Amino acid sequence: MLYFAPNYEEIPGEQVGIHPLGTGIYPKATVLNRFIAKLIDVFLAAAAAEVMASVGFLAGVAYLFVADGFAGGRSIGKRLIGLQTVLPEIREPAGFRESIIRNIPFAVAQLLFAVPYVGWLASAAIVGFEAMLIIGNEQGRRLGDELAGTQVLDAGRMALPD
């Protein structure tokens, strides 16, 4: 098998998904695409809070927890933008367990956002910290990704087993 470099030229002797630095390393998804996908998911969670007044807030938080476990590691936002959450070490899409673990920081941020002023600042700090990790990490892995062992890739970047 051959590794396909970002410019899709074949590099002889390299295997698919094997980075010269080690196994299971894949190019990160575009930061803007990740931001847009997460924004779509947050809008869906906020819409649930507005539509179902009594349980909508909790439904929105629950969606943020499990969203990346749907349909092969793709939340609604990721599906619309063309991203996928995967477990690069075993080359499989993320499941509900990994989704819950990787989205704990964002769910905590949404819970804190319900508290005026202090909660808003704490929520902004969490989201800002996660964004800095996405930008600064070579694989685009934020704290939640590190905890869950996941990575967000452009859909189709990694050939997943059938």
Backbone bond lengths (Angstrom), bond angles and torsions (degrees), N, CA, C in turn:
res aa  C-N    CA-C-N  psi(-1)  N-CA   C-N-CA  omega(-1)  CA-C   N-CA-C  phi
1 M - - - 1.443 - - 1.527 109.10 -
2 L 1.294 115.25 158.27 1.450 120.93 -177.54 1.511 110.61 -120.80
3 Y 1.311 116.46 148.92 1.462 122.94 174.33 1.517 107.46 -87.36
4 F 1.314 116.89 133.82 1.454 120.86 177.14 1.512 108.76 -99.39
5 A 1.295 116.04 114.01 1.458 122.26 179.77 1.522 109.19 -70.28
6 P 1.332 118.23 164.93 1.462 120.70 -179.31 1.524 113.65 -52.83
7 N 1.330 118.82 -28.86 1.456 119.28 177.73 1.528 110.82 -92.97
8 Y 1.334 116.68 10.22 1.456 125.51 173.80 1.523 113.99 63.48
9 E 1.313 117.91 24.58 1.454 121.31 171.14 1.520 107.71 -87.17
10 E 1.323 116.57 142.63 1.447 120.40 -179.85 1.517 110.15 -78.33
11 I 1.326 114.82 136.84 1.453 121.19 175.90 1.526 105.86 -112.11
12 P 1.327 118.63 109.12 1.468 121.19 -176.75 1.529 111.86 -58.39
13 G 1.340 114.59 141.88 1.458 120.28 175.61 1.506 115.08 84.23
14 E 1.310 119.29 -5.45 1.462 121.90 179.49 1.523 108.64 -100.70
15 Q 1.319 117.50 146.23 1.447 122.09 -179.02 1.523 109.75 -97.04
16 V 1.354 115.28 156.28 1.458 120.12 177.55 1.520 108.97 -59.58
17 G 1.314 116.32 130.37 1.452 121.27 176.81 1.521 114.26 77.68
18 I 1.299 117.63 3.21 1.452 119.78 179.13 1.518 108.17 -102.50
19 H 1.286 115.47 110.74 1.462 122.60 179.70 1.527 107.70 -81.19
20 P 1.314 118.13 146.60 1.461 119.10 178.02 1.532 113.25 -54.13
21 L 1.341 117.36 -23.49 1.460 120.85 -179.20 1.516 113.20 -86.11
22 G 1.340 118.34 -16.19 1.454 120.01 -179.08 1.508 111.92 161.90
23 T 1.324 115.88 176.82 1.459 120.99 -177.76 1.517 110.83 -82.34
24 G 1.326 115.20 153.80 1.451 121.27 174.20 1.509 114.99 69.33
25 I 1.331 118.43 22.04 1.458 120.71 178.90 1.521 108.16 -108.18
26 Y 1.313 115.96 123.73 1.455 122.09 -177.19 1.525 109.13 -126.48
27 P 1.325 117.98 154.66 1.474 119.90 177.75 1.529 110.56 -64.95
28 K 1.325 115.48 139.71 1.460 119.21 -177.16 1.523 111.50 -72.98
29 A 1.328 114.49 155.63 1.459 121.03 175.81 1.522 108.96 -71.24
30 T 1.305 116.48 156.84 1.454 121.92 179.05 1.531 109.97 -60.84
31 V 1.312 116.33 133.69 1.464 121.69 -177.84 1.530 110.56 -60.29
32 L 1.320 118.04 -42.27 1.459 121.10 179.74 1.528 110.98 -61.54
33 N 1.324 117.70 -42.40 1.467 120.82 178.57 1.526 111.14 -63.20
34 R 1.325 116.59 -40.16 1.467 119.43 177.81 1.520 110.80 -64.72
35 F 1.324 116.84 -41.26 1.462 121.01 179.13 1.525 110.84 -62.07
36 I 1.316 117.02 -45.74 1.467 121.03 -179.07 1.523 110.42 -64.28
37 A 1.330 117.40 -43.12 1.466 120.78 179.42 1.524 111.02 -62.08
38 K 1.344 117.32 -43.33 1.467 120.39 179.03 1.523 110.59 -67.16
39 L 1.325 116.91 -37.18 1.459 120.63 178.27 1.530 110.69 -62.10
40 I 1.317 117.30 -41.65 1.462 120.98 176.67 1.523 109.94 -60.73
41 D 1.327 117.25 -45.07 1.469 120.51 179.68 1.528 112.03 -64.26
42 V 1.326 116.92 -39.27 1.468 120.26 178.17 1.531 110.35 -66.85
43 F 1.335 117.28 -39.86 1.470 119.88 176.24 1.521 110.83 -61.37
44 L 1.327 117.90 -39.76 1.463 120.62 177.51 1.526 111.05 -64.02
45 A 1.331 116.96 -41.19 1.463 120.60 177.72 1.529 110.88 -64.85
46 A 1.329 116.68 -41.23 1.471 120.35 178.46 1.527 111.01 -67.11
47 A 1.316 116.76 -37.65 1.467 120.43 177.94 1.522 110.61 -63.53
48 A 1.335 116.79 -39.31 1.467 120.11 177.31 1.522 110.07 -61.91
49 A 1.321 117.36 -38.69 1.466 120.90 179.49 1.519 111.39 -65.34
50 E 1.327 117.31 -34.18 1.460 120.62 -179.38 1.521 112.71 -80.26
51 V 1.323 116.61 -36.90 1.471 120.86 -175.87 1.521 111.46 -74.61
52 M 1.319 116.47 -43.69 1.464 121.10 -178.97 1.519 108.30 -110.30
53 A 1.310 116.67 85.72 1.467 121.87 -170.63 1.525 113.61 -54.30
54 S 1.317 119.09 -43.40 1.463 119.97 -173.33 1.530 113.38 -76.99
55 V 1.324 118.37 -37.74 1.466 120.57 -177.05 1.520 113.06 -121.39
56 G 1.302 117.24 2.09 1.460 121.29 -175.06 1.505 114.33 -62.40
57 F 1.333 116.65 -39.25 1.466 119.84 -179.88 1.524 110.29 -61.43
58 L 1.333 116.07 -45.96 1.465 120.15 179.28 1.523 111.21 -67.71
59 A 1.332 116.75 -36.03 1.466 120.16 176.69 1.527 110.39 -63.48
60 G 1.322 116.78 -39.23 1.465 121.03 177.74 1.514 112.25 -64.92
61 V 1.335 116.61 -42.84 1.462 120.62 177.65 1.531 109.80 -64.64
62 A 1.324 116.54 -42.43 1.466 120.18 178.48 1.526 110.98 -61.39
63 Y 1.329 117.04 -41.12 1.465 120.22 177.59 1.526 110.75 -61.17
64 L 1.334 117.27 -44.31 1.467 120.07 179.75 1.533 111.32 -61.71
65 F 1.322 117.20 -33.09 1.463 120.31 178.13 1.529 112.15 -67.39
66 V 1.326 117.89 -47.20 1.468 121.01 -170.25 1.519 114.33 -101.49
67 A 1.312 118.63 -0.93 1.472 121.91 -171.13 1.523 113.77 -56.03
68 D 1.323 118.50 -39.48 1.466 120.64 -176.51 1.519 113.15 -79.09
69 G 1.326 117.74 -2.88 1.461 121.03 177.27 1.520 113.23 -89.97
70 F 1.326 116.90 -9.72 1.466 120.41 -179.55 1.518 111.44 -76.43
71 A 1.307 116.50 144.52 1.470 124.44 166.31 1.522 114.06 43.00
72 G 1.295 116.27 61.14 1.462 119.73 174.60 1.501 114.95 70.73
73 G 1.333 117.69 40.89 1.462 120.45 176.11 1.511 114.39 77.41
74 R 1.337 117.01 27.25 1.460 119.44 -175.80 1.530 110.27 -130.19
75 S 1.322 116.53 111.73 1.464 121.04 172.64 1.526 107.87 -69.64
76 I 1.303 117.03 174.58 1.468 119.98 178.44 1.527 109.94 -60.29
77 G 1.328 116.98 -44.49 1.467 120.58 178.31 1.521 112.24 -61.91
78 K 1.333 116.58 -44.53 1.462 119.80 179.38 1.530 111.29 -65.46
79 R 1.320 117.16 -38.17 1.465 120.32 178.87 1.529 110.19 -63.55
80 L 1.322 117.26 -42.62 1.465 120.49 -179.48 1.534 112.12 -67.12
81 I 1.322 117.30 -34.69 1.468 121.69 -176.66 1.527 111.91 -90.56
82 G 1.331 118.26 -20.54 1.455 121.00 179.29 1.513 114.07 93.60
83 L 1.329 116.58 38.72 1.457 122.12 178.03 1.522 109.84 -116.81
84 Q 1.321 115.75 166.23 1.456 120.74 -179.69 1.520 108.93 -150.66
85 T 1.333 116.53 140.59 1.452 122.33 175.53 1.524 108.09 -97.34
86 V 1.319 116.12 125.85 1.468 120.32 -175.21 1.523 110.73 -130.93
87 L 1.321 114.53 163.70 1.457 123.06 170.48 1.526 105.65 -101.81
88 P 1.340 118.67 96.08 1.461 120.50 -170.90 1.526 114.58 -64.51
89 E 1.306 118.01 -28.53 1.464 119.85 -177.96 1.522 112.11 -68.13
90 I 1.339 117.33 -33.37 1.467 120.02 -179.57 1.530 112.22 -112.39
91 R 1.340 116.35 2.61 1.467 122.92 175.38 1.531 112.54 56.81
92 E 1.320 116.64 49.45 1.453 122.24 177.16 1.521 109.54 -133.39
93 P 1.346 116.75 154.41 1.463 118.92 175.77 1.527 110.96 -67.84
94 A 1.311 115.71 152.73 1.466 120.73 178.36 1.521 109.72 -67.97
95 G 1.323 115.45 146.59 1.455 121.60 176.73 1.525 110.46 -105.83
96 F 1.322 115.64 -170.77 1.462 120.20 -178.31 1.532 111.57 -64.69
97 R 1.327 118.01 -36.73 1.463 120.47 179.20 1.522 110.80 -60.16
98 E 1.328 116.33 -50.32 1.458 120.72 -179.94 1.523 111.29 -65.22
99 S 1.326 116.77 -35.71 1.459 120.78 178.91 1.521 111.05 -62.69
100 I 1.320 115.88 -44.39 1.464 119.94 179.57 1.532 110.15 -62.73
101 I 1.317 116.80 -45.61 1.463 120.29 -178.37 1.523 110.97 -64.31
102 R 1.350 117.11 -46.47 1.469 119.59 -174.76 1.524 112.93 -72.05
103 N 1.326 118.34 -21.06 1.461 120.64 -177.31 1.522 113.93 -101.24
104 I 1.318 117.73 6.01 1.470 120.04 177.32 1.535 111.47 -56.50
105 P 1.348 120.22 -46.21 1.468 117.86 -179.77 1.530 113.85 -59.15
106 F 1.338 118.28 -40.02 1.468 120.16 -179.83 1.529 111.88 -73.04
107 A 1.326 117.35 -34.70 1.465 119.33 177.12 1.530 110.40 -67.56
108 V 1.323 116.75 -39.08 1.470 120.43 175.85 1.528 109.71 -62.77
109 A 1.331 116.27 -41.28 1.471 119.80 178.43 1.521 110.63 -61.12
110 Q 1.338 117.68 -40.23 1.464 119.51 179.46 1.526 110.80 -68.33
111 L 1.316 117.27 -39.29 1.464 119.71 177.37 1.529 110.72 -63.11
112 L 1.328 117.08 -43.33 1.465 120.76 179.69 1.527 112.10 -65.86
113 F 1.332 116.09 -30.04 1.457 120.14 -178.47 1.529 112.02 -62.52
114 A 1.329 117.05 -20.75 1.463 121.22 178.65 1.532 111.97 -71.10
115 V 1.335 117.99 -16.94 1.458 122.46 179.23 1.526 108.24 -93.28
116 P 1.326 117.96 118.41 1.467 119.64 -177.94 1.530 112.99 -59.45
117 Y 1.297 114.88 147.16 1.463 126.91 175.03 1.530 113.66 62.45
118 V 1.320 118.63 -75.12 1.464 121.12 -177.61 1.526 110.06 -63.01
119 G 1.310 116.86 -44.01 1.459 121.27 178.85 1.516 111.61 -64.34
120 W 1.320 116.23 -38.25 1.468 119.91 178.95 1.522 110.37 -63.44
121 L 1.330 116.48 -43.41 1.468 120.57 179.06 1.528 111.45 -65.96
122 A 1.324 116.72 -43.34 1.464 120.46 179.22 1.528 110.71 -64.53
123 S 1.316 116.49 -40.14 1.465 121.37 177.91 1.523 110.80 -62.97
124 A 1.325 116.55 -44.70 1.465 120.73 178.39 1.526 110.96 -63.75
125 A 1.328 117.44 -36.92 1.466 120.86 178.62 1.526 111.23 -65.36
126 I 1.320 117.31 -41.80 1.463 121.03 179.22 1.521 110.72 -64.52
127 V 1.318 116.57 -48.18 1.469 120.75 -179.38 1.534 110.16 -64.35
128 G 1.317 117.17 -41.04 1.459 120.43 178.11 1.522 112.54 -63.56
129 F 1.320 116.70 -41.45 1.465 121.23 178.00 1.524 110.79 -62.89
130 E 1.315 116.47 -45.57 1.467 120.83 178.21 1.529 110.83 -61.76
131 A 1.326 117.40 -40.83 1.469 121.11 179.08 1.528 111.10 -64.08
132 M 1.325 116.97 -40.90 1.465 119.87 178.41 1.526 111.02 -63.35
133 L 1.327 117.01 -37.74 1.457 120.04 178.08 1.525 111.29 -65.93
134 I 1.335 117.38 -40.43 1.470 120.90 179.14 1.518 109.79 -61.16
135 I 1.312 116.93 -44.40 1.464 121.41 -177.64 1.525 110.90 -70.64
136 G 1.327 117.73 -41.31 1.455 121.43 -172.95 1.517 115.77 -83.76
137 N 1.319 118.56 -21.58 1.451 121.52 -177.35 1.523 110.44 -84.23
138 E 1.319 117.17 136.94 1.463 121.69 -177.28 1.528 112.66 -59.28
139 Q 1.324 116.88 -35.35 1.463 120.79 178.17 1.528 112.39 -96.76
140 G 1.322 117.73 3.72 1.455 120.89 179.99 1.512 112.62 70.67
141 R 1.317 117.18 27.51 1.463 120.59 -177.35 1.520 110.14 -91.37
142 R 1.319 115.39 124.72 1.456 120.94 176.79 1.523 108.50 -93.04
143 L 1.336 117.33 -177.50 1.458 121.67 -177.60 1.530 111.20 -55.52
144 G 1.322 117.17 -47.34 1.458 120.60 179.52 1.516 112.59 -59.59
145 D 1.330 117.56 -38.96 1.459 121.39 177.65 1.528 111.17 -65.81
146 E 1.311 116.70 -41.03 1.463 120.50 178.57 1.529 110.87 -62.62
147 L 1.335 116.71 -42.34 1.467 120.69 179.64 1.522 112.00 -65.72
148 A 1.336 116.85 -39.44 1.468 121.41 -176.34 1.519 113.30 -90.73
149 G 1.326 117.66 -11.56 1.457 120.48 -177.17 1.518 112.84 72.68
150 T 1.338 116.82 32.45 1.461 121.76 -176.40 1.521 111.18 -112.81
151 Q 1.331 114.97 168.34 1.453 122.41 174.42 1.520 107.65 -148.85
152 V 1.324 116.78 144.24 1.461 121.78 176.81 1.525 107.74 -97.25
153 L 1.336 114.85 127.09 1.458 122.04 -179.34 1.514 109.79 -125.79
154 D 1.320 116.28 162.47 1.456 119.98 168.20 1.521 106.04 -64.65
155 A 1.337 117.06 136.10 1.462 121.04 -178.53 1.518 109.69 -57.89
156 G 1.304 116.57 134.84 1.445 121.48 -179.65 1.520 113.77 87.93
157 R 1.311 118.80 -4.79 1.469 121.78 -179.88 1.523 110.22 -66.60
158 M 1.329 116.71 -36.37 1.447 121.10 -179.45 1.517 108.02 -114.81
159 A 1.301 117.61 123.42 1.462 121.45 177.76 1.525 108.12 -71.64
160 L 1.339 115.99 108.74 1.450 120.80 -179.08 1.523 110.01 -86.57
161 P 1.345 117.74 147.81 1.467 119.36 178.54 1.516 110.46 -65.81
162 D 1.350 116.24 147.09 1.467 120.92 179.67 1.498 111.80 -76.24
